[in-house]
Amino acid sequence: MAGLFDLILSTKDAITKDNITTSKELYQAMFSGPESDTGVAVSPESAMRYTTALSCVRVLSESVAQLPLMLYKTRSDGGKDRADGHPLYQVLHDKANGWNTAYEYKEGQMVNLATRGNAYAYINRDNKDRVRGLVPLNPDAVEIKQDVDWSPVYSAIMPDNSRRMLKSNEIHHIRGPMPIGYKGQSIISLARNAIGLGLAAEKFGSHLYKNGVKPSGVLKHPSAIGPEATQALREQFEEKYGGLANSSRPLVLEEGMEWVALSINPDDAQFLDTRKFQRSEIAGVFRVPLHMIGDLDRSTNNNIEHQSLEYVMHCLMPWLVRIASAANRDLLTARERAEGYFCEFLPDALLRGDFKSRMEGYAQQIQNGIRSPNEVRSLENMNPREGGDEYWRPTNMFPPTEGTPAAAQG
């Protein structure tokens, strides 16, 4: 039970002296999250029940997960080679641990970053201090304090429900956006009111259908009836005509009763406009283009490709740099960094244009000697061909030191 109690207390942004006054509020802070201004409790879990937030987190996490995180070693000529012989290469590129693929690991860590502002992993090292595996940790179960030298000190709840202090070389910590000191901030908590309004709008729409699309109405009886008869009449009416399944049943009234509907038109209540605005606002918070979460109102065939490139450059790249930088800091020793090892994402797959644009770009690169034909074939997932490793050079672009080609001397 000590571990569970520590886990509850670790939710510091929800449980504070200022916002907890009753036992009900304590329960809500522990299990539902603090309330937004709409009165709807917003936590990382409840926010994922809001379709727009769920869509944005899925777009981000799946985009990061599908991109390979590579380990390179710098060459003496300034180039770089893939360090596929290093144990860390397999951990980052293929299999994070005994039960998580690299894709699953990156996807889960990106979900934690987007919803909780921090992602943690336990580093499994061998006797040479090289990384052999990364085990993702529940961010709610990790506690951070600062030592006298300002360095962060970590402790985490272990599988046996005990809390353990972790050494600096045992923890991999990726901080989310706008970090404060040694911790990142949760986008969910920063945008709590906006997400709460979206949740409230969805709940309002659900209640419209739950109540037969008509939120309320009045049964008008020609004569006065007592409290017991009123209650019995209400229960019978709700049983026969309440709910979406009964919304189309013909209404049968006796004893001269009349049904007076007091429904609220969703358009008059600006319900649809509110939901549309919240979708746009939340997508803006996560910096995800609207067309990627299913809103195509302002998208055309001409601008979607450009919006997708902007997504990679302005939304995804900051996350990729953040994750790769943390990997360089935590997963490589000082000696390995000095030897030229470094981690870097390959976002090329998301930057590819349409087929015609790619072919035109490849042709220019081959003609100007920037890439060889086999390098282009590799980018298109094709096997190399014989003679395809040669670099072409236009006859009018030879360096002066090499002289003029015989064909051009004429």
C-alpha positions as CSV (number, residue, x, y, z in Angstrom):
1,M,0.0,0.0,0.0
2,A,2.9,2.3,0.5
3,G,3.6,2.4,-3.2
4,L,0.0,3.3,-4.0
5,F,0.0,6.0,-1.4
6,D,3.2,7.4,-2.9
7,L,1.6,7.3,-6.4
8,I,-1.4,9.3,-5.2
9,L,0.8,11.9,-3.5
10,S,3.0,12.2,-6.6
11,T,0.1,13.9,-8.5
12,K,1.2,17.3,-7.1
13,D,-0.4,19.4,-9.8
14,A,-3.8,18.1,-8.7
15,I,-3.5,17.9,-4.9
16,T,-2.5,21.2,-3.4
17,K,-3.6,23.0,-0.2
18,D,-5.4,25.7,-2.2
19,N,-7.7,23.5,-4.3
20,I,-8.5,20.7,-1.9
21,T,-11.1,21.6,0.8
22,T,-13.4,18.5,1.0
23,S,-13.1,14.8,0.9
24,K,-15.0,14.8,-2.4
25,E,-12.5,17.2,-3.9
26,L,-9.6,15.0,-2.6
27,Y,-11.1,11.9,-4.3
28,Q,-11.7,13.9,-7.5
29,A,-8.1,15.2,-7.5
30,M,-6.7,11.7,-7.0
31,F,-8.7,9.9,-9.6
32,S,-10.4,12.4,-11.9
33,G,-8.1,15.4,-12.0
34,P,-8.8,19.0,-11.0
35,E,-11.9,20.7,-12.3
36,S,-11.8,23.2,-15.2
37,D,-13.8,26.4,-15.1
38,T,-16.7,24.5,-16.7
39,G,-16.9,22.2,-13.6
40,V,-15.7,19.2,-15.7
41,A,-12.7,17.4,-14.1
42,V,-9.7,17.2,-16.5
43,S,-6.9,14.7,-16.1
44,P,-4.6,13.0,-18.7
45,E,-7.0,10.1,-18.7
46,S,-10.3,12.1,-19.0
47,A,-8.7,14.3,-21.6
48,M,-8.2,11.2,-23.8
49,R,-12.0,10.8,-23.8
50,Y,-12.2,14.1,-25.7
51,T,-12.0,13.1,-29.3
52,T,-9.9,16.1,-30.4
53,A,-7.3,15.7,-27.7
54,L,-7.2,11.9,-28.4
55,S,-6.7,12.6,-32.2
56,C,-3.9,15.0,-31.6
57,V,-2.1,12.7,-29.2
58,R,-2.5,9.8,-31.6
59,V,-1.1,11.9,-34.5
60,L,1.9,13.0,-32.5
61,S,2.7,9.6,-31.0
62,E,2.3,7.6,-34.2
63,S,4.3,10.1,-36.2
64,V,7.2,9.9,-33.7
65,A,7.0,6.1,-33.4
66,Q,7.2,5.5,-37.1
67,L,10.4,7.5,-37.6
68,P,13.7,5.6,-36.9
69,L,15.9,7.0,-34.1
70,M,19.4,6.2,-35.4
71,L,22.8,6.0,-33.7
72,Y,25.6,7.5,-35.7
73,K,29.3,7.9,-35.4
74,T,31.1,10.9,-36.9
75,R,33.7,10.2,-39.5
76,S,37.1,11.9,-39.7
77,D,36.0,13.7,-43.0
78,G,33.0,15.2,-41.2
79,G,30.5,12.7,-42.5
80,K,28.6,10.1,-40.4
81,D,28.0,6.3,-40.5
82,R,25.3,4.3,-38.8
83,A,26.8,2.7,-35.7
84,D,24.8,-0.6,-36.1
85,G,27.5,-2.5,-34.2
86,H,26.8,-0.6,-31.0
87,P,24.3,-2.2,-28.6
88,L,22.4,1.1,-28.3
89,Y,21.6,1.0,-32.0
90,Q,19.4,-2.1,-31.7
91,V,17.7,-0.7,-28.6
92,L,16.7,2.6,-30.4
93,H,16.0,1.1,-33.8
94,D,14.6,-2.4,-33.2
95,K,13.8,-3.5,-29.7
96,A,13.7,-1.3,-26.6
97,N,13.5,-4.2,-24.2
98,G,12.4,-7.8,-23.9
99,W,8.7,-7.0,-24.6
100,N,8.6,-3.6,-26.2
101,T,9.5,-2.9,-29.9
102,A,11.2,0.4,-30.6
103,Y,7.9,1.5,-32.2
104,E,5.9,0.7,-29.1
105,Y,8.4,2.3,-26.8
106,K,8.5,5.6,-28.8
107,E,4.8,5.7,-29.1
108,G,4.2,5.3,-25.4
109,Q,6.9,7.8,-24.4
110,M,5.4,10.4,-26.8
111,V,1.9,9.8,-25.3
112,N,3.4,10.5,-21.8
113,L,5.2,13.6,-23.1
114,A,2.0,15.0,-24.7
115,T,-0.3,14.3,-21.8
116,R,1.9,14.5,-18.7
117,G,4.8,16.6,-19.9
118,N,7.5,14.1,-18.9
119,A,8.6,10.6,-20.1
120,Y,10.9,8.3,-18.1
121,A,12.7,5.1,-18.7
122,Y,14.8,2.8,-16.6
123,I,18.2,2.2,-18.3
124,N,19.5,-1.4,-18.2
125,R,23.3,-1.3,-18.7
126,D,25.9,-4.0,-19.1
127,N,29.2,-4.2,-17.2
128,K,30.8,-1.9,-19.8
129,D,28.1,0.8,-19.0
130,R,26.5,0.3,-22.5
131,V,22.7,0.5,-22.8
132,R,21.1,-2.9,-23.3
133,G,17.5,-1.9,-22.8
134,L,15.0,0.8,-21.9
135,V,12.0,0.1,-19.7
136,P,9.3,2.8,-19.7
137,L,8.2,4.0,-16.3
138,N,4.8,5.4,-15.3
139,P,5.3,9.2,-15.0
140,D,2.9,9.4,-12.1
141,A,5.1,6.9,-10.2
142,V,8.3,8.9,-10.6
143,E,9.3,11.6,-8.1
144,I,12.0,14.2,-8.7
145,K,13.8,16.3,-6.1
146,Q,16.8,18.6,-6.4
147,D,20.1,17.9,-4.7
148,V,22.3,20.6,-3.1
149,D,24.2,20.9,-6.4
150,W,20.9,21.5,-8.3
151,S,21.1,18.1,-10.0
152,P,17.8,16.2,-10.2
153,V,17.4,13.1,-8.0
154,Y,14.9,10.5,-9.1
155,S,12.9,7.8,-7.3
156,A,10.3,5.4,-8.8
157,I,7.8,2.8,-7.7
158,M,9.2,-0.6,-8.6
159,P,7.1,-3.7,-9.7
160,D,7.1,-5.0,-6.2
161,N,5.3,-1.8,-5.1
162,S,8.4,-0.4,-3.3
163,R,10.0,3.0,-3.9
164,R,13.6,3.0,-5.0
165,M,16.1,5.8,-5.5
166,L,17.6,5.7,-9.0
167,K,21.2,6.5,-9.9
168,S,21.8,9.2,-12.5
169,N,22.9,6.6,-15.1
170,E,19.8,4.5,-14.5
171,I,17.2,7.1,-15.6
172,H,16.3,8.4,-19.0
173,H,14.2,11.6,-18.7
174,I,12.7,13.4,-21.6
175,R,11.2,16.8,-20.6
176,G,8.1,18.1,-22.3
177,P,7.5,21.7,-23.6
178,M,8.3,24.8,-21.6
179,P,10.1,23.0,-18.8
180,I,10.3,24.6,-15.4
181,G,13.6,23.7,-13.9
182,Y,14.0,20.0,-14.0
183,K,10.5,19.1,-15.1
184,G,8.4,19.5,-18.2
185,Q,4.9,20.9,-18.2
186,S,1.8,19.0,-19.2
187,I,-0.1,20.3,-22.2
188,I,-3.3,18.9,-20.7
189,S,-2.9,20.9,-17.5
190,L,-1.9,24.1,-19.3
191,A,-5.0,23.8,-21.6
192,R,-7.3,22.4,-18.9
193,N,-10.1,25.0,-19.4
194,A,-10.1,24.6,-23.2
195,I,-10.2,20.8,-22.9
196,G,-12.8,21.1,-20.2
197,L,-15.1,23.2,-22.4
198,G,-14.7,20.6,-25.2
199,L,-15.6,17.8,-22.8
200,A,-18.6,19.7,-21.5
201,A,-19.8,20.3,-25.1
202,E,-19.5,16.5,-25.9
203,K,-21.3,15.7,-22.7
204,F,-24.1,18.2,-23.6
205,G,-24.5,16.5,-27.0
206,S,-24.6,13.1,-25.4
207,H,-27.4,14.2,-23.1
208,L,-29.4,15.6,-26.0
209,Y,-29.5,12.1,-27.5
210,K,-29.9,10.3,-24.2
211,N,-33.0,12.3,-23.6
212,G,-34.5,11.7,-27.0
213,V,-32.9,14.8,-28.5
214,K,-35.4,16.9,-26.5
215,P,-33.7,18.1,-23.3
216,S,-37.0,18.8,-21.4
217,G,-40.7,19.2,-21.8
218,V,-43.9,19.5,-19.8
219,L,-46.9,17.1,-19.5
220,K,-49.9,19.4,-19.2
221,H,-52.9,17.8,-17.3
222,P,-56.3,19.5,-17.4
223,S,-56.8,19.0,-13.7
224,A,-54.6,19.0,-10.5
225,I,-53.1,15.6,-9.5
226,G,-51.3,14.8,-6.3
227,P,-47.5,14.2,-5.7
228,E,-47.8,10.4,-5.9
229,A,-49.7,10.5,-9.2
230,T,-47.2,13.0,-10.6
231,Q,-44.2,10.8,-9.7
232,A,-45.9,7.7,-11.1
233,L,-46.8,9.6,-14.3
234,R,-43.2,10.8,-14.7
235,E,-41.7,7.4,-14.3
236,Q,-44.1,5.8,-16.7
237,F,-43.5,8.5,-19.3
238,E,-39.7,8.2,-19.0
239,E,-39.8,4.4,-19.3
240,K,-41.9,4.5,-22.5
241,Y,-40.6,7.6,-24.3
242,G,-37.2,8.5,-22.7
243,G,-33.9,7.8,-24.3
244,L,-32.7,7.6,-27.9
245,A,-34.2,4.2,-28.6
246,N,-37.7,5.5,-27.8
247,S,-37.4,8.9,-29.4
248,S,-39.5,8.0,-32.5
249,R,-42.3,6.1,-30.7
250,P,-45.7,7.7,-31.2
251,L,-46.8,9.6,-28.1
252,V,-50.1,8.4,-26.6
253,L,-51.7,10.7,-24.0
254,E,-54.8,10.1,-22.0
255,E,-57.2,12.1,-19.8
256,G,-56.8,15.2,-22.0
257,M,-53.1,15.6,-21.3
258,E,-50.8,17.6,-23.6
259,W,-47.0,17.5,-24.2
260,V,-45.4,20.9,-24.4
261,A,-41.8,20.6,-25.6
262,L,-39.2,23.0,-24.1
263,S,-36.3,21.8,-26.3
264,I,-33.3,24.0,-27.0
265,N,-32.2,24.2,-30.6
266,P,-28.5,23.2,-30.6
267,D,-27.8,25.9,-33.3
268,D,-29.4,28.5,-31.0
269,A,-27.2,27.4,-28.2
270,Q,-24.2,27.6,-30.5
271,F,-23.5,24.0,-29.7
272,L,-22.0,23.1,-33.1
273,D,-20.0,26.3,-33.3
274,T,-18.6,25.7,-29.8
275,R,-17.5,22.2,-30.7
276,K,-15.9,23.3,-34.0
277,F,-14.1,26.2,-32.3
278,Q,-12.8,23.9,-29.5
279,R,-11.5,21.4,-32.1
280,S,-9.5,24.2,-33.7
281,E,-8.3,25.6,-30.4
282,I,-7.1,22.2,-29.1
283,A,-5.4,21.3,-32.4
284,G,-3.6,24.7,-32.1
285,V,-2.4,23.9,-28.6
286,F,-0.9,20.6,-29.9
287,R,0.2,22.4,-33.1
288,V,-1.4,19.7,-35.2
289,P,-3.0,20.7,-38.6
290,L,-6.8,20.3,-38.6
291,H,-6.8,18.1,-41.7
292,M,-4.8,15.5,-39.7
293,I,-7.6,15.1,-37.2
294,G,-10.4,14.9,-39.7
295,D,-11.4,18.5,-40.2
296,L,-11.2,19.3,-43.9
297,D,-13.2,22.5,-44.0
298,R,-10.3,24.6,-44.9
299,S,-8.2,22.0,-46.7
300,T,-7.8,21.5,-50.5
301,N,-5.8,19.1,-52.6
302,N,-3.4,22.0,-53.3
303,N,-2.6,23.0,-49.7
304,I,-2.8,19.7,-47.8
305,E,0.8,18.7,-48.9
306,H,2.1,22.1,-47.8
307,Q,0.3,21.8,-44.4
308,S,1.8,18.4,-43.9
309,L,5.3,19.7,-44.5
310,E,4.6,22.5,-42.0
311,Y,3.5,19.9,-39.5
312,V,6.8,18.2,-39.8
313,M,8.9,21.4,-39.6
314,H,7.0,23.3,-37.0
315,C,5.2,20.7,-34.9
316,L,7.1,17.4,-35.1
317,M,10.7,18.6,-35.4
318,P,10.8,20.2,-32.0
319,W,9.7,17.0,-30.4
320,L,12.2,15.0,-32.4
321,V,15.1,17.3,-31.4
322,R,13.9,17.2,-27.8
323,I,13.9,13.3,-27.7
324,A,17.2,12.9,-29.6
325,S,18.9,15.5,-27.3
326,A,17.8,13.6,-24.2
327,A,19.0,10.4,-25.7
328,N,22.4,11.9,-26.3
329,R,22.6,13.2,-22.8
330,D,21.3,10.1,-20.9
331,L,22.1,7.1,-23.1
332,L,25.7,7.9,-24.2
333,T,28.6,8.1,-21.9
334,A,31.0,11.0,-21.9
335,R,33.6,8.8,-23.6
336,E,31.1,7.7,-26.3
337,R,30.1,11.3,-27.1
338,A,33.8,12.2,-27.3
339,E,34.3,9.4,-29.8
340,G,31.7,10.9,-32.0
341,Y,28.6,8.9,-31.3
342,F,25.2,10.7,-31.4
343,C,21.5,10.0,-31.8
344,E,19.3,11.5,-34.5
345,F,15.9,10.9,-36.1
346,L,15.4,10.3,-39.8
347,P,12.3,12.4,-40.8
348,D,12.8,11.9,-44.5
349,A,9.8,9.6,-44.9
350,L,7.5,12.4,-43.8
351,L,9.2,15.0,-46.0
352,R,8.7,13.1,-49.2
353,G,6.5,15.0,-51.7
354,D,4.2,13.5,-54.4
355,F,5.6,11.1,-56.9
356,K,6.2,13.6,-59.7
357,S,8.0,16.1,-57.3
358,R,10.2,13.3,-55.9
359,M,11.2,12.0,-59.4
360,E,12.0,15.6,-60.6
361,G,14.1,16.2,-57.4
362,Y,15.9,12.8,-57.8
363,A,16.7,13.6,-61.5
364,Q,18.3,16.9,-60.6
365,Q,20.3,15.3,-57.8
366,I,21.6,12.5,-60.1
367,Q,22.4,14.9,-62.9
368,N,24.4,17.2,-60.6
369,G,26.2,14.4,-58.9
370,I,24.6,15.0,-55.5
371,R,23.3,11.4,-55.2
372,S,24.1,8.2,-57.1
373,P,21.4,6.2,-58.8
374,N,21.7,3.5,-56.2
375,E,21.2,6.0,-53.4
376,V,18.0,7.1,-55.0
377,R,16.9,3.5,-55.5
378,S,17.5,2.9,-51.8
379,L,15.3,5.9,-50.8
380,E,12.5,4.3,-52.9
381,N,13.0,0.9,-51.2
382,M,14.6,-0.6,-54.3
383,N,17.6,-2.9,-54.6
384,P,20.9,-1.5,-56.1
385,R,21.8,-2.2,-59.7
386,E,25.1,-2.8,-61.2
387,G,26.9,0.4,-62.1
388,G,24.6,2.5,-60.0
389,D,27.2,3.7,-57.5
390,E,28.8,6.1,-60.0
391,Y,28.2,9.9,-59.4
392,W,27.3,11.8,-62.5
393,R,28.9,15.2,-63.3
394,P,27.9,17.5,-66.1
395,T,30.7,18.1,-68.6
396,N,30.6,21.8,-68.1
397,M,31.0,21.6,-64.3
398,F,34.4,19.8,-63.9
399,P,36.7,21.4,-61.3
400,P,39.5,23.5,-63.0
401,T,42.2,21.2,-61.5
402,E,40.9,18.2,-63.4
403,G,41.2,19.9,-66.8
404,T,38.6,20.0,-69.5
405,P,37.1,16.7,-70.6
406,A,38.3,15.5,-74.0
407,A,34.8,15.5,-75.4
408,A,34.5,19.2,-74.6
409,Q,37.8,20.2,-76.0
410,G,36.5,19.4,-79.5
